[in-house]
Amino acid sequence: MTPTDDNRADLGKDPSRVSGMFDQVAAGYDRTNTAMTVGNDALWRAATTRAVAPKPGERILDLGAGTASSSASLARSGAEVVAADFSPGMLAEGQRRHGRMRNLSFVQADATDLPFDDGEFDAVTMSYALRNVNDPKKALRELLRVTKPGGRLVINEFSTPPRRLFRSAYRFYNAQVLPRVARVAGTNGAAYDYLNESIREWPDQKTLATWIRDAGWTDVAYRNLSFGIVALHRARKPKSGAAA
């Protein structure tokens, strides 16, 4: 089926529309991302895995896992990884690719109402997914709830390049080139119009760090990757433990 503008997600971020959009691009999603980022997606995924620092025996939640490329990277450490996403199409593609990994499981989940117990995970992570949630602040609180006291948070998300000239060139690329690359790669260009809009309207690094801190996380810090195209945010749940 070829997606149309009628089912294109928008900045209202209605969960059913966003989920439906991702269902439709699932098969070509990773291929398109690699083309659009000129291979940087693999470098960013490796940086995220290092930041999470998964260890055998740990239980890790990869929320907004998509096709589970990031989940598989984490699971190779020997940790028990749950790949969670609200798009059944994405999860089906992830299971097709990585379903044979014994320590990787798949769960359909809403980021604002997670189907997990309090303090269930040693670490929680999201890559390029928080900005697609209609209430990201609530999602940050839910992530805190399901994390063990002292547990880790890692969020990799598109951000705002701090240098003005590079920022202008990056925004031109997103607006004019990115949807065309998506169409050439055989993916829904309208979906990538939405993704460009969501990146453009997403808050900068300092604002997201404030949201994380306000949700109850401590030791909040971030570092830019690829000149600030994305930012890697880290934090910990207080050892005393109660979720905000």
C-alpha positions as CSV (number, residue, x, y, z in Angstrom):
1,M,0.0,0.0,0.0
2,T,1.3,3.5,-0.8
3,P,0.7,5.9,2.1
4,T,-1.1,9.2,1.3
5,D,-1.3,12.5,2.9
6,D,-4.7,11.5,4.3
7,N,-3.0,9.3,6.9
8,R,0.1,11.5,7.3
9,A,0.9,12.3,10.9
10,D,1.1,15.9,12.0
11,L,2.4,18.0,14.9
12,G,-0.8,17.1,16.9
13,K,0.9,13.7,17.3
14,D,-2.3,11.7,17.6
15,P,-1.0,8.3,18.6
16,S,-3.1,6.4,16.1
17,R,-2.0,8.5,13.2
18,V,1.7,8.5,14.2
19,S,1.5,4.7,14.8
20,G,-0.2,4.2,11.4
21,M,2.4,6.3,9.6
22,F,5.3,4.2,11.1
23,D,3.4,1.0,10.3
24,Q,3.5,2.0,6.6
25,V,7.2,2.9,6.4
26,A,8.5,0.0,8.6
27,A,9.8,-2.2,5.8
28,G,12.1,0.5,4.3
29,Y,12.7,2.5,7.5
30,D,16.3,1.5,8.3
31,R,17.4,1.6,4.6
32,T,15.9,5.1,4.3
33,N,17.5,6.3,7.6
34,T,20.9,5.1,6.4
35,A,20.6,6.9,3.1
36,M,19.4,10.1,4.7
37,T,22.1,10.2,7.4
38,V,24.8,9.1,5.0
39,G,25.5,6.2,7.4
40,N,25.7,8.3,10.6
41,D,22.8,6.3,12.0
42,A,25.1,3.4,12.7
43,L,27.6,5.7,14.5
44,W,24.8,7.2,16.6
45,R,23.5,3.8,17.5
46,A,26.9,2.7,18.6
47,A,27.3,5.8,20.7
48,T,23.9,5.1,22.3
49,T,24.8,1.5,23.1
50,R,28.1,2.7,24.8
51,A,26.2,5.3,26.8
52,V,23.7,2.7,28.0
53,A,26.6,0.4,28.9
54,P,24.5,-2.8,29.0
55,K,25.8,-5.7,31.1
56,P,24.8,-9.4,31.2
57,G,22.0,-10.0,33.6
58,E,20.6,-6.5,33.4
59,R,17.1,-5.8,32.2
60,I,16.8,-2.9,29.7
61,L,13.9,-1.2,28.1
62,D,14.4,0.2,24.6
63,L,11.3,2.3,24.1
64,G,10.3,3.5,20.7
65,A,12.5,0.6,19.4
66,G,11.1,0.7,15.9
67,T,12.6,-2.2,13.9
68,A,14.7,-3.1,16.9
69,S,18.1,-2.3,15.4
70,S,19.0,-0.5,18.7
71,S,17.5,-3.2,20.8
72,A,19.6,-5.9,19.0
73,S,22.7,-3.8,19.6
74,L,22.0,-3.7,23.3
75,A,21.1,-7.4,23.5
76,R,24.4,-8.5,22.0
77,S,25.9,-7.6,25.4
78,G,24.0,-10.4,27.1
79,A,21.4,-8.1,28.8
80,E,17.7,-9.0,28.7
81,V,16.3,-6.3,26.4
82,V,12.6,-5.4,25.8
83,A,11.9,-3.7,22.5
84,A,8.8,-1.7,23.0
85,D,7.0,0.4,20.4
86,F,3.4,1.6,19.7
87,S,3.6,0.7,16.0
88,P,2.7,-3.0,15.5
89,G,4.2,-2.7,11.9
90,M,7.5,-1.7,13.3
91,L,7.5,-4.4,15.9
92,A,6.6,-7.0,13.3
93,E,9.5,-5.9,11.1
94,G,11.8,-6.0,14.2
95,Q,10.7,-9.5,15.0
96,R,11.3,-10.6,11.4
97,R,14.8,-9.4,11.6
98,H,15.9,-10.0,15.2
99,G,13.3,-12.4,16.6
100,R,15.8,-15.3,17.0
101,M,17.7,-13.5,19.7
102,R,16.8,-15.3,22.9
103,N,17.4,-12.3,25.2
104,L,15.3,-9.9,23.1
105,S,11.5,-9.6,23.5
106,F,8.9,-7.4,21.9
107,V,6.0,-5.5,23.5
108,Q,3.5,-3.1,22.0
109,A,3.4,-0.1,24.4
110,D,2.3,3.5,24.8
111,A,5.1,5.6,26.1
112,T,2.7,7.6,28.4
113,D,1.2,4.5,30.0
114,L,3.8,1.7,30.1
115,P,2.7,-1.9,30.8
116,F,5.5,-2.5,33.2
117,D,5.9,-2.6,37.0
118,D,7.6,0.0,39.0
119,G,11.4,-0.3,39.2
120,E,11.5,-3.1,36.6
121,F,14.5,-2.0,34.5
122,D,18.2,-1.4,35.2
123,A,18.3,1.0,32.3
124,V,15.8,2.7,29.9
125,T,16.5,4.3,26.5
126,M,14.8,6.0,23.6
127,S,16.3,6.8,20.2
128,Y,14.6,9.4,17.9
129,A,11.2,8.5,19.5
130,L,10.5,10.9,22.3
131,R,9.6,13.8,20.0
132,N,6.9,11.6,18.4
133,V,5.1,11.2,21.8
134,N,2.1,13.5,22.3
135,D,3.1,14.1,25.9
136,P,6.9,13.7,26.2
137,K,7.1,15.0,29.7
138,K,4.7,12.3,30.9
139,A,6.8,9.7,29.0
140,L,9.8,10.8,30.9
141,R,8.0,10.3,34.2
142,E,6.8,6.9,33.1
143,L,10.4,5.9,32.2
144,L,11.4,7.1,35.7
145,R,8.7,4.9,37.2
146,V,9.8,1.7,35.6
147,T,13.5,2.2,36.3
148,K,15.1,0.8,39.4
149,P,16.5,3.3,42.0
150,G,20.0,4.2,40.7
151,G,19.1,3.1,37.2
152,R,20.1,4.8,34.0
153,L,18.4,6.8,31.3
154,V,19.8,7.4,27.8
155,I,17.9,9.4,25.2
156,N,19.3,10.0,21.7
157,E,17.2,12.6,19.9
158,F,17.5,15.0,17.0
159,S,18.4,18.4,18.3
160,T,19.6,21.9,17.4
161,P,23.1,22.4,16.0
162,P,24.6,25.3,18.0
163,R,26.5,26.8,15.1
164,R,24.3,29.1,13.0
165,L,25.7,28.4,9.6
166,F,25.6,24.7,10.1
167,R,22.1,24.9,11.6
168,S,20.9,26.8,8.5
169,A,22.4,24.2,6.1
170,Y,21.0,21.4,8.2
171,R,17.5,22.9,8.1
172,F,17.7,23.3,4.4
173,Y,18.7,19.7,4.0
174,N,15.8,18.5,6.2
175,A,13.2,20.6,4.4
176,Q,14.3,20.2,0.8
177,V,16.5,17.1,0.4
178,L,15.3,14.6,3.1
179,P,11.8,14.0,1.7
180,R,13.3,13.5,-1.8
181,V,15.8,11.0,-0.5
182,A,13.0,9.2,1.2
183,R,11.0,8.9,-2.1
184,V,14.1,7.7,-4.0
185,A,14.7,5.1,-1.3
186,G,11.1,3.9,-1.9
187,T,9.6,5.2,1.4
188,N,6.7,7.5,2.0
189,G,8.0,11.0,1.4
190,A,5.0,12.5,3.2
191,A,6.0,10.7,6.4
192,Y,9.4,12.3,6.2
193,D,7.8,15.7,5.7
194,Y,6.2,15.1,9.1
195,L,9.5,14.0,10.6
196,N,11.2,17.1,9.4
197,E,8.5,19.2,11.0
198,S,8.8,17.3,14.2
199,I,12.6,17.9,14.3
200,R,12.2,21.6,13.5
201,E,9.7,22.1,16.3
202,W,11.5,20.0,18.9
203,P,13.2,21.9,21.8
204,D,16.9,22.4,22.0
205,Q,19.3,20.4,24.1
206,K,19.1,22.6,27.2
207,T,15.3,22.5,27.2
208,L,15.1,18.7,26.9
209,A,17.7,18.5,29.7
210,T,15.4,20.6,31.9
211,W,12.4,18.4,31.1
212,I,14.4,15.3,32.1
213,R,15.4,17.0,35.4
214,D,11.9,18.2,36.1
215,A,10.6,14.6,35.6
216,G,12.7,13.6,38.6
217,W,15.9,12.3,37.1
218,T,19.3,13.4,38.5
219,D,22.8,13.7,37.1
220,V,21.4,15.0,33.9
221,A,23.9,15.8,31.1
222,Y,24.1,15.7,27.4
223,R,26.7,15.8,24.6
224,N,26.3,16.6,20.9
225,L,26.9,14.2,18.1
226,S,27.6,15.2,14.5
227,F,27.8,18.9,15.4
228,G,24.5,18.8,17.3
229,I,22.3,17.1,14.7
230,V,21.5,14.8,17.5
231,A,22.2,15.0,21.2
232,L,22.8,12.1,23.6
233,H,21.2,12.8,27.0
234,R,22.0,10.8,30.1
235,A,20.5,10.7,33.7
236,R,20.0,8.5,36.7
237,K,17.0,7.7,38.9
238,P,17.7,8.8,42.5
239,K,18.7,5.9,44.7
240,S,16.0,6.9,47.2
241,G,13.7,6.0,44.4
242,A,10.2,7.4,44.3
243,A,9.1,8.5,40.9
244,A,8.0,12.1,40.5
